Each structure stands twice: as C-alpha cells, then as structure tokens.
Amino acid sequence: MATMDCSDARPLVPSYLDGELTEAQAGPLRKHLLACQPCRAGAQAQKNLKRWFAPSEPVAVPRDFSARVARLAFSGAAGVDEAAAGREDHGRRGSLAAPAAAWRVAAPRSTETPVLQFVLRLTVAAAVLALLASVAIQGLRRPSSAELRADDRPTMTLDQALERLDRLERADERRSGSAPSLPR
Amino acid sequence: MEPRPAEDASLVQETLAGNQASFQLLVERYQDRLFALVRHYTKDPALVEDIVQEAFLKAFRRLASFQHESSFYTWIYRITVNTVLDVLKRRGRSPITAVEDPEIAGSPSAPDPRVMAPDARLQREEVARITQECLAELPEIFRTVLVLREFEDMAYQDIADLLGISIGTVESRLFRARARFKEKLLQRHPEFGEGI
C-alpha cells in the first residue's frame, strides 16, 4: 500500500469522514493517520465538529397533511406565487402560506406567475375590445347596400327588366316612326 | 421511510392518471423527511408546513415533466430545497454576496480553531438548539450543503445533482461551511473551544 505524507493526507480527511473515499484512497490515509499524531488530532477535531449535527427530534406532521395536499392538488390549487400573494393578505402568523382554505382554486395551467397571467389576460381583453371597436367603426363608415345601388328603383327580376327594355324600345320606335326594328 | 423508486414510479403514473389517493401516498411517504429538512431553515412550524405543502403542489403541477431520470425522492427533494431558498430569498434572509461565495472567495486564511464535541451533559435538544442558531447565521449556500450532508447524510454526488453544481464545488462549499459554522459556534460558545 502506498505511503502518504501530511500534505496529501490533510485534504482527504473531510472526504474520508464523509465516507466519500474509495478503499484505495482510504487505506493509505488510515495508515497515515495511525502513524501521524498531528493529522490524527486534526481528524478527531473534524469528527468532533460533525457530532454537533446530531439528528434532532422528529418533526410533527399534521395528521391530515397528506390528505389536504392531495385534495388541494386535485382541486387545481392556485399557483405557488399566487398563493404567496394571497398569503400576504391572510398572514398566517406572518408565515408564508395562507391556510389551505384560503387557497384560491383555479384550473391547472402552465404559467405560474400572477403578473404574467395578469398581463396575458389584459392583452386578451384589449385585443377583444380592439376587434369590437374596429368592427363597429367599419360598420359606421361602410355604405349600406341601398347607398351602393346605382339607382333608387327597387330591384327587378330579369323578366321584368327585359319587358321594360322592350317597352322602351317600342316607345323609341313610335317616336322615330320609320326606324327599323331590331331583329328579335 | 426509505425511498422506493419502483413503487414511487407506479404512484406517479397513477397520479397522472387521476388517482388522488396515489398522490396522497406519495406525500405520506416523504412528508416526514421534508418537514425535517425544511425545519433546518426555519423554526416557525407553520412556515415549515406551508413550504412543504408548496413543494408538493409544485411537484404535482410538474409531475407530467418528471422524467424518472432521478428518483422521485431526489426530485421532490430538489423542488423542496429550491422552494425553501426561494422563500428565504423573497423574505430577504441571508443574502448571498460575492465575497461569501466559496468559488470567488477561495480558501479561508484564518487559523483553524478546533471545537469539542458536544458535552455529554448537554441534552439533545440543547445541542440541536445551539446548532440551529449557528446554522441560521450562515449564508444559504453554506447552510444548504451542511444540512444536506450532515443531517440528510447525502453523498457528494447527490448534493451536486440536487444543487446543480460540481462535486468539487460541493467539497469546497462544505469546507468553508464547516469553517464558518465553527466560527459561529465558538463566537457564541467559546467554552466549546479546544486549546484556544
């Protein structure tokens, strides 16, 4: 097994104590620590520090927590940020969240930022209003079908029009007297 | 409760198919650990509860995008840690400044004070209280690696994956985090100093 000096050993101690070294790395380090009192003392000090991170008492989870979260999730609970905004209003002991009952219900969606949602809704509303206004203005300016008609006579059928033309033609013939008739 | 990836995957699929009870089971499976994790960041039990609830709801909304590349536990853990950090950031807690960033600040040059292990006469609650007080004074990036490593017993690789950083960064952050924790501990309780 390869020997190790202090300068190689010291940087490896934290990883060794965290169980992050392979046996090929840990073996020479262990051997060095057994032989080197200063390094061993350093390693012991690091172990002492780690003992301050002892597991604490388990945290009490409210009995209905999982049921409440599942219910909120499937009811389409409001987005986190929306809820956070709501929470500021409800202010549960100054905590982040409002009580579950205060969560607003909305359809699940991909956008989660309330500002973004507000802007999107505003944009849609503005677009609809602009479209309606445009249609209304065009309606005001556009001439009606009556205005567009070339004459003010009521519309007539093709037969009526031909009959009328005949009458006009006959009248012209009567006025001119000798004018030959057009072949029919 | 230990993570059970195969069962978790089934529960995820059932949840996506609309089974509320399956999602409730997922919540039950990990709620204890997530409550314990979040408690390292705040003493307010209501806030702990709200953050964990928020994390689960975030996970639910993103469940369709869960790729099963990592375990559900790692995934929900990551969401919870990010939720905690977001919440604390929104509340202006422990801002991370460049000088505190280990990647920028480099190795500490201060002498290495040593601390004793907690006195056997100290109650477990007292040790936990002192530790939490010291942790609360650390910048979030240091507190997070310490919590994940020391309380959650996570491997460097898992911490790196969870935080999206390299293993080398995990090591350097842990190194500095421990040094800072030691400083805080000895400032508050010099009686636990060894040979100083």
Interface residues (C-beta under 8 A of the other chain):
Chain A: P14 S15 D18 G19 E20 A45 Q46 K47 N48 L49 K50 R51 W52 F53 A54 P55 S56 E57 P58 V59 A60 V61 P62 F65 S66 A67 R68 V69 A70 R71 L72 A73 F74 A77 G79 V80 A83 A84 R87 R92 R93 S95 L96 A97 A100 P108 E112
Chain B: G18 Q20 A21 F23 Q24 L25 V27 E28 Q31 D32 F35 A36 R39 D44 P45 A46 L47 V48 E49 D50 I51 V52 Q53 E54 F56 L57 K58 F60 R61 T83 V87 R90 R91 R114 V115 M116 A117 P118 R124 E125 V127 A128 I130 T131 Q132 C134 L146 R149 E150 F151 A155 Y156 E171 L174 F175 R178 F181 K182 L185 E194
